[in-house]
Amino acid sequence: MVITASGEMTQIEPFNGKSFTLEELQQQVGGYIQVLSMTVKRRKAIMVMNEDGLLRNLPKNAVASSFWGERGHTIVGTVVVCPSKWLVSSGQVVKIKSPDGSIWSK
């Protein structure tokens, strides 16, 4: 699902039907990506956002910030929320920040 800063939500799926490519995710969020691990309805999910969103002064995304909860982070810009299995590393190391702040690689 794509969630814009204005709160508009659009259901999307990977082009190949299995997993998003880096390019697909970068296109959705408008730049380099940052990936956060989260749980949605008791299922592992990820939130992908623009890594430079705060530096670029992108508008606050209230909907995405509410998904992330009380962790002290403001989410900005357009984000993609999807099942973790939809993230493919294609041989690259993908670092994901978990809710407790730890970093793990996929």
C-alpha positions in Angstrom: 0.0 0.0 0.0 1.2 3.5 -0.9 0.4 6.2 1.7 1.0 9.8 0.6 1.6 12.6 3.0 -1.9 13.9 2.3 -3.3 10.6 3.6 -4.3 9.1 0.2 -3.9 5.3 0.3 -3.5 3.2 -2.9 -3.1 -0.6 -3.0 -0.1 -1.7 -5.0 1.7 -5.0 -5.7 5.2 -5.7 -7.1 5.4 -5.6 -10.8 6.5 -9.3 -11.0 3.9 -10.3 -8.4 6.4 -11.6 -5.9 8.7 -8.9 -4.6 9.5 -5.2 -5.2 12.7 -4.2 -6.9 14.8 -1.4 -5.4 13.9 0.7 -8.4 10.2 0.2 -7.9 10.5 1.3 -4.2 12.7 4.3 -5.1 10.2 5.4 -7.6 7.3 5.2 -5.1 9.1 7.2 -2.4 11.0 9.6 -4.7 14.6 8.7 -3.8 16.9 6.5 -1.8 15.0 4.3 0.6 15.0 3.6 4.3 13.2 0.5 5.5 11.6 0.0 8.9 10.4 -3.3 10.3 6.9 -3.3 11.9 3.9 -5.4 12.7 0.5 -4.8 11.1 -2.4 -7.0 12.3 0.1 -9.4 13.9 2.0 -9.9 10.6 5.5 -8.8 9.9 5.6 -5.9 7.5 8.0 -3.2 6.4 7.5 0.5 5.8 9.7 2.0 3.1 10.3 5.7 3.0 12.5 8.3 1.5 15.9 8.1 3.3 16.4 11.9 2.9 12.8 12.9 3.6 13.6 15.0 6.8 16.5 16.7 5.1 14.4 17.5 2.1 11.6 18.9 4.3 9.0 16.5 3.0 5.6 17.0 4.6 4.6 14.9 7.6 2.7 11.7 6.9 0.3 11.5 9.8 -1.1 8.2 8.7 2.3 6.5 8.4 3.4 8.1 11.7 0.4 6.6 13.4 1.3 3.1 12.1 4.9 3.5 13.4 3.4 4.4 16.8 5.0 5.9 19.9 8.6 5.4 18.9 9.5 9.1 18.7 9.8 9.2 14.9 7.9 11.5 12.6 7.4 9.8 9.2 7.5 12.2 6.2 6.7 11.9 2.5 5.1 9.0 0.7 5.7 5.6 2.1 5.1 2.0 1.0 3.8 -0.5 3.6 3.9 -4.1 2.6 4.6 -7.7 3.8 8.4 -8.2 4.5 8.5 -11.0 2.0 7.9 -8.5 -0.7 11.3 -7.0 -0.2 14.0 -8.6 -2.3 17.7 -8.0 -1.8 18.7 -9.4 -5.2 22.1 -10.3 -3.9 22.6 -6.9 -2.1 22.6 -6.5 1.7 19.4 -4.9 2.8 19.5 -3.3 6.3 16.2 -3.1 8.1 15.6 -1.1 11.3 13.4 -3.0 13.7 10.9 -1.4 16.1 13.4 -1.7 19.0 16.0 0.3 17.0 18.3 -2.7 16.2 19.5 -3.2 12.7 19.4 -6.5 10.9 20.3 -7.6 7.4 18.2 -9.6 4.9 
